[in-house]
Amino acid sequence: MQQIRQVANMVRSARDPQAALMNMMGNNPQMQQVMNIVKKYDGDPMKAFRDMAEQNGLDPDEILSMIG
């Protein structure tokens, strides 16, 4: 969870959050895997997040409240 918070804070505090996210994706194979998963959900990252959290027995709203 701490790692998720760190990434969220880093993207949020960047001058250009989208560019920061794209940079992380280019440098991290795990981020590329995440983007492939999002593509399977028609590009809807929230739908992908919620479904993946539930598949892993996690409450997506609880996670969102921790990082929001």
DOVO-175306 format. One record per residue (C-alpha): residue in one letter; x negated, y, z negated. Coordinates in steps of 0.02 Angstrom, whole numbers, padded with zeros to 5 digits, always signed. Example, Ala and Ser with C-alpha at 12.3 -4.5 7.8 and 13.67 -1.06 7.14 Angstrom:
A-00615-00225-00390;S-00684-00053-00357;
***
This chain:
M+00000+00000+00000;Q-00141+00120-00041;Q-00212+00097+00133;I-00042+00139+00210;R-00032+00297+00107;Q-00207+00349+00159;V-00170+00327+00344;A-00003+00420+00328;N-00087+00565+00237;M-00229+00572+00362;V-00110+00580+00511;R+00004+00706+00423;S-00141+00822+00380;A-00220+00819+00553;R-00207+00973+00664;D-00138+00861+00801;P-00058+00709+00718;Q-00024+00622+00883;A-00205+00641+00939;A-00265+00576+00770;L-00154+00423+00787;M-00212+00392+00965;N-00394+00406+00909;M-00364+00278+00770;M-00283+00160+00895;G-00430+00171+01012;N-00552+00130+00874;N-00455-00004+00783;P-00396-00169+00857;Q-00265-00184+00720;M-00186-00020+00776;Q-00180-00087+00954;Q-00088-00239+00886;V+00036-00124+00799;M+00067-00030+00961;N+00099-00195+01052;I+00229-00239+00920;V+00312-00069+00938;K+00320-00095+01127;K+00420-00255+01095;Y+00548-00147+01003;D+00572-00033+01154;G+00450+00095+01084;D+00550+00122+00924;P+00421+00119+00783;M+00552+00135+00645;K+00650-00014+00710;A+00488-00114+00723;F+00435-00062+00548;R+00602-00106+00468;D+00613-00275+00554;M+00433-00322+00514;A+00452-00269+00332;E+00609-00373+00313;Q+00527-00523+00398;N+00391-00512+00265;G+00514-00499+00122;L+00485-00314+00091;D+00612-00176+00069;P+00574-00048+00206;D+00661+00092+00111;E+00553+00061-00041;I+00396+00073+00063;L+00456+00232+00148;S+00494+00312-00019;M+00315+00277-00076;I+00233+00361+00072;G+00360+00499+00102;
***
